[in-house]
């Protein structure tokens, strides 16, 4: 005889001590938005020189020319290269020719570079190798007061004879170091440049122009 067994299966859930019966999650989105850490603003970016008799009678001294042929600031400021050729006859210089402001949040500061482009064809072109810039120390507060580790590769400054001494940076088509600060700036800093044009005798009657490009690069390392 077969026995028929019957019974009831009871199922259920027992909460284990220490285990959360319910769990909820919320996601928090995080990110990093880096602000602009440098700012370069042109204040006065146009200058046209009309030479006078005193300009045609003046020549540029070769030993006053700063030259970084490889565009590398590691050569150091105020390195003069007396081997520069092609200075020629006649040199015009104008103060307060170009003005910019620069600002950086970078802890190690920023460097300002300058370069130009030599267009093909001689007509109406002011040659780069006739173009010179120097930082006017007396008009550049941060450099005059030696703030924020400022330095310039070419600048005007008083000499021992109480006369103004000038070193010039000859413009190239490769970027050259011109000015820099070694720490972040507390405010936008005004930098004023003097412009020089050499070889006046090679230019006949007419108008000549070119474009110089300033590039500010933060020091991040």
Phi, psi and omega in degrees: 000131178274135177267137178256117181260137177225151178192176181244135176265120181255123177243153181190187181226132178248124179288124178278133182302131178091356181254129182283128180289326181237148178220136178233151180227147173226137180263138175248124179273129178235159181193181179224122176245110184274123178286166176296122186264358173222155176213127179235120183234126176278127180261308178229105190238025179217129179213130175239124182262130171249105185293146174248179181304323181293332179286319179293335181274352184257139175243152179273131178284127185298326183289354177265010184258126174266137184219125172243087187297334181262005179069020185255120181290349182295344178294341176094155181285156174061031174273114186262134180248102183286357183274000179300132181248170173080026179291317174074192184256132177093129179213123179250135177228142182226128179281160178054037185282320183224137178225136176223164167239144177229150181213144176213141173266350183296132183299328182264008174090202182204156179243142178254127181243159181223139173206169178219181178233133178263099181296154176289144178092137185275346188289122174071014183251126171278116187293141179297320183285000171255004188249133185224148175228150171214147178278128178279102185300319184292341179256354182251096190304317184293328179278319180299321183261008175054049180266149170055030177066030184290147177205160180223144178284334177218132184203164172263139179200153181293144176259179182293341180267014180065018174255155182281125177260140185230133166246142185243143172260121179277127187285141177233174175274359172251146184297134177236144178292133182236321184203152179197161172236152186254008175206172180296148181268139180285333179214164171301134184253128178280130176236125184246136184241147170259140182252137176233144176231124182255175177060041182301330184293340182278350183259126176271179183303135180148189179242137183230143182210164174200176182234132176253140182244123176262135181231124179256125183236123178291150176266107182234117182208000000 
